[in-house]
Every structure is written in structure tokens, then in C-alpha cells.
Amino acid sequence: MGRADNSKKGKSFDRQGGENKKRSGRQGGQPKKESYSRGNAPIQNQHKTKKTQMSPDQIRLNKYIANSGICSRRDADIYIASGNVTVNGEVVIEMGYRVELNDVVKFDGRAINPEKKVYILLNKPKGFLTTTSDEKGRKTVMDLVAKATKARIVPVGRLERSSTGLLLFTNDGDLSKKLTNSGRDVRKIYQVTLNKSFQTKDLYAIKEGLKIDDSVIKVDEISMVEGGNKNEVGIKIHSNKNKIVHRIFEHLDYEVLKLDRVVFAGLTKKDLPRGTWRHLTKQEVINLQML
């Protein structure tokens, strides 16, 4: 018989076929125990990584935070380890954790967005709903700005389907919330066309303030449109209440035939034909953030 082969690939065995265990360097030492010192301890993941392979819709959490303008990737790792970040309501402390772009990521309790901030101004035509989608398949304002950017923008406030004029879109949630807060000094000017001549007594009544649905509605300014017909009125207001301009005139027995928003938060329709859009300038963005 040939000599028995007491070795196997990658392991050594004793004469009885048992696996040899490494012994310490000391004479007669016991089998060496596995050391967890100096970073050898196993990582206890609090959350499993979503997928083994990175998908196009995934991004590392530290990059997500850095792209949001909070801090650098290196500092983001520190904040993650400290428990400052939540994903979909759960604290994540795992390094290298990956998130989907539609996950809700919060830093110190505030939702953040990794996209570059985008600001689009549209001169809305009639016949488009101010919503991101419609279950009945009707046209929405999103159809008009579909080619403006790949960012996930939404309209700020709303204009009725029959109304026209300025409508702002952005993915800047903080600015959107600021501009739709009724307590903010966000001025809007509308040009209103009524179904009949506007009476002087009603102009003064609106200036004094109208009590509608148990609350007094006041406007900043109201006047006849210069060079217009007697049924065309200009009104400046900062209220964000739903259909407030319609309600003001309907309260005085007028029907609003046309409603065109010509100024919004200092932005105007200059060089912006109906149905077209443009990006805001840096100065315009600064002006909005200072409101």
C-alpha cells in the first residue's frame, strides 16, 4: 500500500485524521483563540444592505447626504454612525448603506433631497390641472414642464384649471413650504375679467374687507385695469386660501370669466409667452429665499 496522504488542500491533519489547530508560540501552548482586537471584531450590521449589486436607482447614504448640501461624505459617515440619520423612519448607522431615490431620508428630523435644486417658472394656459397626475387622464401642468428638467419638481400652490398665469415649480421643499404659508408676505397680482361692469361701491367694499365664511378677507390693493374695459379689475393679495379671488367677486354677485396671475412673489411674465417656461435666475432664487 502507498503512503497515506494526511494532507488536504488548505488544511493540515494529525495522524488520526483530525484537523490541527494553530497553537500559540509558547512551548506547550493551547490552541490559539481567534482575536477580535484592533478592528477584527465582526461588524454588527443594524440594517441589511438592500442589494448585493448597486442598481441605478440606489445611492450610498453618505453620498445622498452630501448631495443634499448638508456636509461632506466623510462628515456624513460620522453623522450616520452617531444616529443622526433615519431612512423611512428608522435610524441607520451602517456604513455603506444604500438607499433608493424614493426613500424618505431625514437628517436631524428634517427631510433632505439629494437632487440639485431646480426652479422653473411657467406661464400657464387654460385647460391644465395644477396637479402632478390625474386619474382621469386629463392634462396637467406637469405635461407642460416635462422637458424642463429630470428633477422631481412639483407646483408651488395652485391655479384653477380655467385660470392662467404664473406658476412656480421646484424640488426645494423648504422654499415651497415658505411660499405657501399664509403667514408669509408673498404677494400675488391677478387680472380679473368679470361678466359685467365693476361697480365703484363694490371696489370700496373690497378695500374695506369682506366677511366671507366667518372670516374677514382683505386685499392689499384693488383697481380698475388701466386701459381696460369696465369689467377688468386688478387685485393684489397675499392670501393662500383656495379660490379666494373667485370667492371675493362671487360674494358680490359677479362671475369671474378670466383669471390671470401676472405677478407671483416678485416674479413677472415679462418675456414669457403663454404656455412656455424658463429657469429662474440666481438673483430671483435669492430674492425668493429672502422673503
C-alpha positions as CSV (number, residue, x, y, z in Angstrom):
1,M,0.0,0.0,0.0
2,G,1.2,3.5,-0.7
3,R,1.7,6.1,2.0
4,A,-1.5,7.6,3.3
5,D,-1.9,11.2,2.3
6,N,-2.5,13.0,5.6
7,S,-2.9,16.5,4.0
8,K,-5.9,18.2,2.4
9,K,-5.9,21.4,0.4
10,G,-5.7,24.4,2.7
11,K,-5.6,22.3,6.0
12,S,-3.2,20.0,7.9
13,F,-4.3,16.9,9.8
14,D,-2.7,14.8,12.6
15,R,-2.1,11.1,12.4
16,Q,-5.6,10.3,13.5
17,G,-7.0,12.4,10.7
18,G,-8.1,15.2,13.0
19,E,-7.6,18.8,12.0
20,N,-4.6,20.5,13.5
21,K,-5.4,23.8,15.3
22,K,-2.8,26.5,15.4
23,R,-1.1,26.8,18.7
24,S,0.3,29.8,20.4
25,G,4.0,30.5,20.0
26,R,4.7,29.5,23.6
27,Q,6.0,26.0,24.3
28,G,3.2,23.6,25.0
29,G,0.7,26.4,24.3
30,Q,-3.0,25.8,23.9
31,P,-4.9,26.2,20.6
32,K,-4.8,29.9,19.6
33,K,-8.2,31.6,20.1
34,E,-9.5,33.9,17.3
35,S,-8.7,37.5,18.2
36,Y,-11.2,40.3,17.8
37,S,-8.8,43.1,18.8
38,R,-7.7,46.0,16.7
39,G,-10.7,46.1,14.4
40,N,-11.0,42.4,14.0
41,A,-14.3,42.2,15.8
42,P,-17.2,41.3,13.5
43,I,-19.4,44.2,12.3
44,Q,-22.8,44.0,13.7
45,N,-25.0,45.4,11.0
46,Q,-28.1,47.1,12.2
47,H,-29.7,47.0,8.8
48,K,-29.0,44.7,5.9
49,T,-27.7,46.2,2.7
50,K,-30.6,46.3,0.3
51,K,-29.0,44.6,-2.7
52,T,-25.6,42.9,-3.4
53,Q,-25.3,44.8,-6.7
54,M,-25.8,48.5,-6.9
55,S,-28.8,49.4,-9.0
56,P,-29.2,52.6,-11.0
57,D,-31.9,53.7,-8.5
58,Q,-29.6,53.3,-5.5
59,I,-27.2,55.7,-3.9
60,R,-24.9,55.3,-0.8
61,L,-26.4,57.1,2.1
62,N,-23.3,59.3,2.8
63,K,-23.4,60.5,-0.9
64,Y,-27.1,61.1,-0.6
65,I,-26.5,63.4,2.4
66,A,-23.5,65.1,0.7
67,N,-25.5,65.8,-2.4
68,S,-28.2,67.4,-0.3
69,G,-25.7,70.0,0.7
70,I,-25.5,69.0,4.4
71,C,-21.8,68.2,4.6
72,S,-19.0,66.2,3.0
73,R,-19.2,62.4,2.6
74,R,-16.6,61.9,5.3
75,D,-18.6,64.0,7.8
76,A,-21.8,62.3,6.7
77,D,-20.3,58.9,7.9
78,I,-19.7,60.5,11.3
79,Y,-23.3,61.7,11.5
80,I,-24.6,58.3,10.3
81,A,-22.6,56.5,13.0
82,S,-23.9,58.9,15.6
83,G,-27.5,58.1,14.8
84,N,-28.4,61.5,13.2
85,V,-29.9,59.9,10.1
86,T,-33.1,58.0,9.5
87,V,-34.4,56.2,6.4
88,N,-38.1,55.6,6.2
89,G,-38.4,56.3,9.9
90,E,-35.6,54.0,11.1
91,V,-32.2,55.1,12.4
92,V,-29.4,53.8,10.2
93,I,-25.8,53.5,11.5
94,E,-24.4,51.1,8.9
95,M,-21.5,52.4,6.8
96,G,-22.1,51.9,3.1
97,Y,-25.8,51.6,3.5
98,R,-27.6,52.2,0.2
99,V,-31.0,53.9,-0.3
100,E,-33.5,54.2,-3.1
101,L,-34.1,57.7,-4.5
102,N,-37.8,57.4,-3.4
103,D,-36.8,56.6,0.2
104,V,-37.6,59.2,2.9
105,V,-34.2,60.3,4.4
106,K,-34.1,62.7,7.3
107,F,-31.2,64.4,8.9
108,D,-31.8,65.6,12.4
109,G,-35.5,65.1,11.8
110,R,-35.6,67.2,8.6
111,A,-36.3,65.6,5.2
112,I,-33.5,66.1,2.7
113,N,-33.2,65.8,-1.0
114,P,-30.0,64.8,-3.0
115,E,-31.1,66.5,-6.2
116,K,-29.8,69.8,-7.3
117,K,-32.3,72.5,-6.5
118,V,-34.4,73.5,-9.6
119,Y,-36.7,76.4,-10.0
120,I,-39.0,76.6,-13.1
121,L,-41.5,79.4,-13.9
122,L,-44.4,78.6,-16.2
123,N,-46.9,80.9,-17.8
124,K,-49.9,78.5,-17.5
125,P,-52.5,78.4,-20.3
126,K,-56.1,77.3,-19.7
127,G,-57.2,73.7,-19.6
128,F,-54.4,72.2,-17.4
129,L,-54.9,70.9,-13.9
130,T,-52.4,72.0,-11.3
131,T,-51.5,68.6,-10.0
132,T,-48.7,66.1,-10.6
133,S,-51.1,63.4,-12.0
134,D,-54.8,62.9,-12.8
135,E,-56.6,59.5,-12.5
136,K,-59.0,60.6,-15.3
137,G,-56.1,61.2,-17.7
138,R,-56.7,64.9,-18.1
139,K,-53.9,67.3,-19.0
140,T,-51.8,68.6,-16.1
141,V,-49.2,71.3,-15.7
142,M,-46.6,68.6,-15.5
143,D,-47.1,67.9,-19.2
144,L,-46.0,71.5,-19.9
145,V,-42.7,71.3,-18.0
146,A,-41.9,67.6,-18.8
147,K,-38.8,68.6,-20.7
148,A,-37.6,71.3,-18.3
149,T,-35.6,69.1,-16.0
150,K,-35.2,65.5,-14.9
151,A,-35.5,66.6,-11.2
152,R,-38.7,65.7,-9.4
153,I,-40.3,69.1,-9.3
154,V,-43.8,69.9,-8.1
155,P,-46.0,73.0,-8.5
156,V,-46.0,75.6,-5.7
157,G,-49.6,76.3,-4.7
158,R,-52.2,76.0,-7.4
159,L,-54.1,77.7,-10.2
160,E,-57.6,76.5,-11.2
161,R,-57.9,74.6,-14.5
162,S,-59.6,77.6,-16.1
163,S,-57.1,80.1,-14.7
164,T,-53.9,81.3,-16.4
165,G,-50.6,82.9,-15.5
166,L,-47.6,82.4,-13.3
167,L,-46.9,79.1,-11.7
168,L,-43.7,78.1,-10.0
169,F,-42.2,74.6,-9.9
170,T,-39.4,73.4,-7.7
171,N,-37.9,70.4,-5.7
172,D,-36.9,72.8,-2.9
173,G,-39.3,71.7,-0.2
174,D,-38.3,74.4,2.2
175,L,-39.0,77.2,-0.3
176,S,-42.2,75.7,-1.4
177,K,-43.5,75.5,2.2
178,K,-42.4,79.1,2.8
179,L,-44.2,80.4,-0.3
180,T,-47.5,78.6,0.5
181,N,-47.5,79.6,4.2
182,S,-50.4,82.0,4.6
183,G,-48.5,84.0,7.2
184,R,-45.7,84.8,4.7
185,D,-45.6,88.1,2.8
186,V,-46.0,86.6,-0.6
187,R,-47.7,89.0,-2.9
188,K,-49.7,87.9,-5.9
189,I,-51.4,90.1,-8.5
190,Y,-54.3,88.9,-10.7
191,Q,-56.0,90.5,-13.7
192,V,-59.7,89.6,-13.4
193,T,-62.3,89.7,-16.2
194,L,-65.9,89.8,-14.9
195,N,-69.2,89.1,-16.5
196,K,-70.3,92.7,-16.1
197,S,-69.0,96.2,-15.3
198,F,-67.4,96.5,-11.9
199,Q,-69.2,99.0,-9.6
200,T,-67.3,101.6,-7.7
201,K,-69.2,100.8,-4.5
202,D,-68.0,97.2,-4.7
203,L,-64.4,98.3,-5.2
204,Y,-64.6,100.2,-1.9
205,A,-66.4,97.3,-0.2
206,I,-63.5,95.0,-1.1
207,K,-61.0,97.6,0.1
208,E,-62.7,97.7,3.4
209,G,-62.7,93.9,3.7
210,L,-65.4,91.4,3.1
211,K,-66.7,88.9,5.6
212,I,-66.7,85.5,3.8
213,D,-67.4,82.2,5.7
214,D,-67.0,83.8,9.1
215,S,-63.6,85.4,8.3
216,V,-62.8,88.9,7.0
217,I,-60.9,88.9,3.7
218,K,-58.8,91.9,2.9
219,V,-56.8,92.6,-0.2
220,D,-53.6,94.7,-0.5
221,E,-54.8,96.7,-3.5
222,I,-57.6,96.7,-6.0
223,S,-58.2,99.0,-9.0
224,M,-59.6,99.0,-12.5
225,V,-57.2,97.8,-15.1
226,E,-55.6,100.8,-16.8
227,G,-56.7,101.0,-20.4
228,G,-59.0,98.0,-19.9
229,N,-62.8,97.6,-20.0
230,K,-65.0,98.4,-17.1
231,N,-65.2,94.7,-16.3
232,E,-61.5,94.3,-15.9
233,V,-60.0,94.6,-12.4
234,G,-56.5,94.3,-11.0
235,I,-56.2,92.8,-7.5
236,K,-53.2,92.4,-5.3
237,I,-53.4,89.9,-2.4
238,H,-51.3,87.6,-0.3
239,S,-53.9,85.1,1.0
240,N,-53.4,81.5,0.0
241,K,-57.0,80.4,0.7
242,N,-58.4,78.2,-2.0
243,K,-60.1,80.1,-4.9
244,I,-60.1,83.3,-2.8
245,V,-60.3,85.7,-5.8
246,H,-63.3,83.9,-7.2
247,R,-65.0,83.9,-3.8
248,I,-64.4,87.6,-3.4
249,F,-66.2,88.6,-6.6
250,E,-68.9,85.9,-6.3
251,H,-69.7,87.2,-2.9
252,L,-70.7,90.5,-4.6
253,D,-72.7,88.7,-7.3
254,Y,-70.0,88.8,-10.1
255,E,-68.9,85.8,-12.2
256,V,-65.2,85.5,-12.9
257,L,-64.8,84.9,-16.7
258,K,-61.0,85.0,-16.7
259,L,-58.3,85.0,-14.0
260,D,-54.7,85.6,-14.9
261,R,-51.9,85.7,-12.4
262,V,-49.5,88.3,-13.6
263,V,-47.1,88.6,-10.6
264,F,-46.1,85.9,-8.1
265,A,-43.7,86.7,-5.2
266,G,-42.0,89.4,-7.3
267,L,-41.8,87.2,-10.4
268,T,-43.4,88.6,-13.6
269,K,-44.5,87.3,-17.0
270,K,-42.0,89.5,-18.9
271,D,-40.7,87.7,-22.0
272,L,-42.6,84.6,-21.0
273,P,-45.4,83.8,-23.6
274,R,-48.4,81.7,-22.5
275,G,-47.6,78.0,-22.3
276,T,-43.8,78.5,-22.0
277,W,-41.4,78.1,-19.1
278,R,-38.0,79.3,-18.0
279,H,-35.4,78.7,-15.2
280,L,-35.2,81.3,-12.5
281,T,-32.0,83.4,-12.4
282,K,-29.7,83.1,-9.4
283,Q,-30.9,86.5,-8.2
284,E,-34.5,85.6,-8.4
285,V,-33.9,82.5,-6.3
286,I,-32.0,84.6,-3.7
287,N,-35.0,87.1,-3.7
288,L,-37.4,84.3,-3.0
289,Q,-35.3,82.8,-0.2
290,M,-35.2,86.2,1.5
291,L,-39.0,86.5,1.7
